[in-house]
Amino acid sequence: MRAYPRDLVGYGANPPDPRWPNGARLAVNFVMNIEEGSEYSIPDGDGFSETGLTESPGSPNDPGSRDLAAESMFEYGSRVGFWRLLRLFEEREMPVTFFTCALAVERNPEMAAAIRESGNDICCHGWRWIEHFKLSREEERDHIRKAVASLQKTIGERPLGWYCRHGPGEATRELLVEEGGFLYDSDAYNDELPYWTEAGGKPHLVVPYSLVHNDSKFSRGWLNTGRQFFEFIQDGFDMLYEEGATQPKLMSIGLHTRLIGHPARAAGLARLLDYIQRFEDVWVTGRLDIARHWRETHPAP
């Protein structure tokens, strides 16, 4: 009987103790997605304009014609939203991980400099904000190589983590191992703790991400106000914190500069940061620190 290619069990009823630093009951990682300027567009020869995760995600989009409204919604994220979010984190001296599309920061040197100077970690979000499962193996290999080289040049260091748009292709993880240099990927939504898997005949670490604790719900009409965002994420935090007395976990919180970067929504994020900051036994940290901690504390079997 052919082996089933999925793991539906995971850690089950007895997840390991992550042994977070200082006995923290919960590890929290905020992620700022940097995508603006790397999305599908007519100027980049894609034949259509991207409208995903904007104020009008269902905007009619005639092939071959530019959607200038959608383009300007993306531009808000890099022109305004990024700087507002960066200020909120820096004022509170709280870390954030940048999920960075390489072409986006290549086209925005001022942003690249700010990311470098912030001291926060980056996780490569692809060469462009496109679906890797639509690429051929050779195309995907080329995108990975270009992304690594580009971030090495603009940020000053190669990325050690990886995350595709929406989800990986069947070859993605194997190609990351083939490229080498990556300590983890976050192309999974199936757990609340890191875990080891195998790719290309080698052990490979996965640090799962979340589309649940994520501001993408604004563009889909599931959240409408900054207060709703705060209350929704607060409920998730409170339950994980309570469970952390016996089973500490990881909470990923995803942000997009063109969504939560708007004032009415950013107010909810500010409220959330202030709330979480009150807890002394919570480890707010970068994704790379989580990967390094797991590799040291729970090495590959």
C-alpha positions in Angstrom: 0.0 0.0 0.0 1.4 3.4 -1.0 2.4 5.7 1.9 0.1 8.6 2.5 2.1 11.8 1.8 0.6 13.8 4.7 1.1 13.9 8.5 -2.3 14.2 10.2 -1.1 13.4 13.6 1.8 15.7 14.4 2.5 16.0 18.2 -0.9 14.8 19.1 -2.0 15.0 22.7 1.5 15.3 24.1 3.4 18.2 22.4 7.0 18.7 23.5 7.9 21.4 26.0 9.5 24.1 23.8 11.5 25.3 26.9 11.2 28.9 25.8 13.8 31.2 27.3 13.2 32.2 31.0 10.3 29.7 31.2 8.0 31.8 29.0 4.4 30.5 28.7 4.1 31.7 25.1 6.4 32.8 22.3 4.9 35.6 20.1 6.2 36.5 16.7 4.9 39.5 14.8 5.4 39.4 11.0 5.4 42.4 8.7 4.9 41.3 5.1 6.8 43.4 2.6 5.3 42.8 -0.8 4.5 46.1 -2.5 6.3 46.5 -5.8 6.8 42.8 -6.3 3.1 41.8 -7.1 1.7 40.9 -10.5 1.5 44.0 -12.7 1.3 45.2 -16.3 4.7 47.0 -16.1 6.4 43.7 -15.1 4.9 42.0 -18.1 2.3 39.8 -16.2 -0.6 40.8 -18.3 -2.8 41.9 -15.4 -2.8 43.9 -12.2 -2.8 42.3 -8.8 -5.7 43.2 -6.4 -5.1 40.7 -3.7 -5.2 42.0 -0.1 -6.3 45.4 -1.1 -9.5 47.5 -0.3 -11.0 46.1 -3.5 -9.8 42.4 -3.8 -12.7 41.6 -6.2 -12.1 44.6 -8.5 -12.8 43.8 -12.1 -9.5 43.3 -13.8 -9.5 43.2 -17.6 -6.5 41.3 -18.9 -4.0 43.7 -20.5 -5.2 46.9 -18.8 -3.6 48.4 -15.7 -5.7 48.8 -12.5 -4.2 52.0 -11.3 -6.4 52.0 -8.2 -5.1 48.6 -7.1 -1.5 49.8 -7.8 -2.0 52.8 -5.6 -3.4 50.7 -2.8 -0.2 48.6 -2.9 1.8 51.8 -3.0 0.2 53.0 0.2 1.8 50.1 2.0 5.4 51.1 1.1 4.9 54.9 1.1 3.0 55.2 4.4 2.0 51.9 6.1 5.5 50.5 6.5 6.7 53.6 8.3 3.7 53.7 10.7 4.1 50.0 11.6 7.9 50.3 12.0 7.3 53.3 14.4 4.8 51.4 16.5 7.3 48.6 17.1 10.3 50.8 17.6 8.6 53.0 20.1 7.9 49.9 22.2 11.2 48.3 21.5 9.4 45.2 20.3 10.9 42.9 17.6 9.2 42.1 14.3 10.1 39.7 11.5 10.1 41.1 8.0 8.6 38.6 5.4 10.5 40.3 2.6 9.9 39.9 -1.1 13.3 40.6 -2.6 12.1 42.8 -5.6 10.0 44.9 -3.2 13.0 46.2 -1.2 15.2 46.3 -4.3 12.8 49.0 -5.6 12.7 50.9 -2.3 16.2 51.6 -1.1 15.0 53.8 1.8 12.9 50.9 3.1 15.8 48.5 2.7 18.0 50.8 4.8 15.4 51.0 7.5 15.1 47.2 7.6 18.9 46.9 7.9 19.1 49.6 10.6 16.2 48.1 12.6 18.2 45.0 13.5 15.2 42.8 13.0 15.4 39.5 11.2 14.1 38.9 7.6 12.5 35.8 6.2 12.5 35.6 2.4 9.0 36.0 0.9 10.1 35.0 -2.5 11.7 37.0 -5.4 8.2 38.3 -6.1 4.8 38.1 -4.5 3.5 35.3 -6.7 2.4 31.7 -6.2 5.3 29.3 -6.3 3.0 26.3 -6.9 2.4 27.8 -10.4 6.1 27.8 -11.3 8.0 25.0 -13.0 10.8 23.4 -11.1 13.4 25.3 -13.1 11.5 28.6 -12.7 11.2 28.1 -9.0 14.9 27.3 -8.6 15.7 30.5 -10.5 13.4 32.6 -8.3 15.0 31.2 -5.1 18.5 32.0 -6.3 17.6 35.5 -7.5 15.8 36.2 -4.2 18.8 35.1 -2.1 21.3 37.2 -4.2 19.0 40.2 -4.2 18.5 40.3 -0.4 22.2 39.7 0.2 22.8 42.9 -1.8 20.0 45.1 -0.5 19.8 44.0 3.2 23.5 43.1 3.5 22.9 39.4 4.5 21.3 36.4 3.0 17.9 35.2 4.3 17.9 32.2 6.7 14.1 31.6 6.5 11.6 31.2 3.6 7.9 31.7 3.1 6.0 31.5 -0.2 2.9 33.4 -1.1 -0.1 31.4 0.2 1.7 28.1 0.0 4.6 26.2 -1.5 4.8 24.0 -4.5 5.5 20.3 -4.1 9.2 20.9 -5.0 9.7 24.1 -2.9 11.1 22.6 0.3 13.4 20.3 -1.7 14.7 23.2 -3.7 15.4 25.2 -0.5 17.5 22.3 0.8 19.3 22.1 -2.6 20.0 25.9 -2.5 21.4 25.5 1.1 21.8 28.1 3.8 18.2 28.1 5.1 17.6 27.3 8.7 13.8 26.9 8.4 10.8 27.6 6.3 7.3 28.7 7.3 5.4 27.2 4.5 2.9 25.5 6.7 -0.2 26.3 8.8 -0.6 23.0 10.6 0.8 23.4 14.1 1.5 25.8 17.0 5.1 24.6 17.5 8.1 24.1 15.2 8.7 20.6 13.9 11.3 18.6 11.9 10.5 17.1 8.6 12.7 15.6 5.8 13.5 17.3 2.4 16.0 16.2 -0.1 17.1 13.4 2.2 18.0 15.8 5.0 16.3 17.0 8.2 14.5 20.3 7.7 12.9 22.6 10.3 9.4 24.1 9.8 8.3 27.0 11.9 4.5 27.2 11.1 2.8 30.5 10.2 -0.8 31.5 10.6 -3.5 32.9 8.3 -5.9 33.0 11.2 -4.1 35.5 13.5 -3.6 37.7 10.4 -4.8 41.1 9.2 -5.7 39.5 5.8 -9.1 39.1 7.3 -9.7 42.9 6.7 -9.6 42.4 2.9 -11.9 39.5 3.1 -14.6 41.3 5.1 -14.2 39.2 8.2 -12.8 42.1 10.3 -13.9 45.7 9.9 -12.3 47.8 12.6 -9.1 48.0 14.5 -10.9 47.2 17.7 -12.2 44.0 16.2 -8.7 43.1 15.2 -7.4 43.7 18.7 -10.2 41.7 20.3 -9.8 38.8 17.9 -6.1 38.5 18.4 -6.4 39.1 22.1 -8.7 36.1 22.5 -6.2 33.9 20.7 -3.4 35.3 22.9 -5.4 34.8 26.1 -6.2 31.2 25.3 -2.6 30.3 24.3 -1.3 32.1 27.4 -3.7 30.1 29.7 -2.7 26.8 28.0 1.0 27.8 28.4 0.9 27.0 32.1 1.3 23.4 31.0 1.8 23.4 27.2 3.6 26.5 25.9 3.1 27.2 22.2 4.0 29.7 19.5 1.7 32.4 18.2 2.4 34.0 14.8 0.6 37.3 14.0 0.7 38.4 10.4 0.6 42.0 9.3 0.5 43.7 5.9 1.6 47.3 5.5 -1.2 48.2 3.0 -3.9 46.8 5.3 -3.2 47.4 9.0 -0.9 50.3 8.1 -4.0 52.5 7.8 -4.6 54.7 10.9 -8.0 53.2 12.0 -6.6 49.7 11.9 -3.1 50.5 13.2 -4.8 51.8 16.3 -5.9 48.2 17.0 -2.4 47.0 16.5 -1.0 49.6 18.9 -3.6 48.5 21.5 -2.5 44.9 21.0 1.2 45.6 21.4 0.5 47.5 24.6 -1.6 44.6 25.9 1.0 41.9 25.2 3.8 44.0 26.5 2.2 43.8 30.0 3.0 40.1 30.3 6.5 39.4 31.6 6.4 35.7 31.0 5.8 36.0 27.2 8.7 35.8 24.8 8.1 38.3 22.0 10.8 37.6 19.5 11.9 37.2 15.9 11.3 34.1 13.8 15.0 33.4 13.4 15.4 33.3 17.2 12.6 30.8 17.4 14.2 28.6 14.7 17.6 28.8 16.4 16.2 28.0 19.8 14.4 25.0 18.4 17.4 23.7 16.6 19.4 24.0 19.8 16.8 22.7 22.3 15.1 20.1 20.1 17.7 19.1 17.5 16.8 17.1 14.4 16.1 13.4 15.4 
